[in-house]
Amino acid sequence: MSETQRERLDPAANDAPELGSDLVDVYEEGSGPPTPSPQALGVFELAWPTILAFGTQTLVRVVSLAMVAQLGESAVAGVGVANQFFWLVQSLGTVAPTGIVALLSRAVGARDAELADASLRQGLWLGLAVGLVSTALLLPLTAGAIAAYGVNASVTALGSEYLFWATLGIVPITLSVVFGAALRAAGDTRTPLWIGAGANLLNLALGWALIYGKLGLPALGVAGAGIAATLAVSLQLPVFFWLWRSGRLRISPAGASARPDRALITRLLRIGYPAAIEGALFQVGLLLFMRIVSPYGTEALAAYQVGTQILAFSFLPGLGFGAAASTLVGQHLGEGDAARAERSGWRSMVGAMLAMSAMGALVIAFAPQLAALFELSPLAVERTVDFVWILGAVQPLMAIEYTLGGALRGAGDTRFPLFAIFAGLFLFRLAPAAIAANGFHARLNIVWGMLVLDYAVKAALLSARFARGRWKTLEV
């Protein structure tokens, strides 16, 4: 390991006066700042840039959905179902990022620059392979996938049109997520924020122009929304590559082989495959839940999509604190400090619960006004408000799932969150919802109320697992 690499991962390698002058030299050479030690990283310091990054993504989805809503409720429902199926296939792409977070964060904690570099390189190879396979699987299914969920012909046509163009962005999305995961595992949550924010602004501008035919471009409707999203995410990938190859990122080339390494890819797969299965099960579960809801009408489907987007802002603290928990748990375990790793997990959970509860209450208070922004029918607005009240009430439980699930994944314990997702979603949401809807023809609010059971079970299971502490001794 070179001295420059050692300084990048261990700022304590030199005393303070020399470190200050060396930092100037490092920046003049085009290199990134040294990675702080785990002790220097705070939960909120790591969480807030991730919250803002996911916040810009959420804002883009909400605004894009609002633009699509002007094309009619069938367009909203079609894009919503298409996105659910898209993320079902894209969940395969979580294999590489999940493996990277567990492996690279420990490498940073152990001050092993070469392993950190190798983890990123092999994660990119794995991400490329998974992205190509996902694209090949989804492209032939863009029409049939939408129709399979019992929606009408108009929703099917619009959804399949959007899904085709969105599918073309799977590879750049997967590789960009790999870069973002690697940087967050190293403690750099700001670079993904700025790159993602630029891509999201571009997405909005292109979406406005392509959906409505502005700036001399054709009016493509829902297809324009899909094209805009794919172009925006594709253009952020060369920025990541340029910053990485030029040494401007916290994870810089450190002598690892650029060729595929079967042993390291196998390690990443072993850690990451349960997360991929978990993501796939989660998306399948959401699609099945939509299938249960679809007989209640297009208004119910539109309400589900719009309500989820409205509440997505209250999910943001969970995503941010969950990412912080993954990073800190992995880094502290790499450093050999399991007690500090455990404290980081619990602190992340408390921070997420407080923030998500406050934001959930705020969204509930203004649910009618927020729902009215989407130009839905009065019945769809009423059902959106009902859904927001139900899902908003479970925000503290969702916070536990996000943070303690993230902490366990950061430790490499990726199988138990898979079990928790299956138990909560399939046994305590889908099964009783199907019985209520099909067996008793229950009101829609009762079907949606099964969300409470789902998140309560997952929160209890993950809390017990983290408190038990077996994750502290896992080898990755």
Order of alpha helices (4+ residues) and beta strands (2+ residues): alpha-alpha-alpha-alpha-alpha-alpha-alpha-alpha-alpha-alpha-alpha-alpha-alpha-alpha-alpha-alpha-alpha-alpha-alpha-alpha-alpha
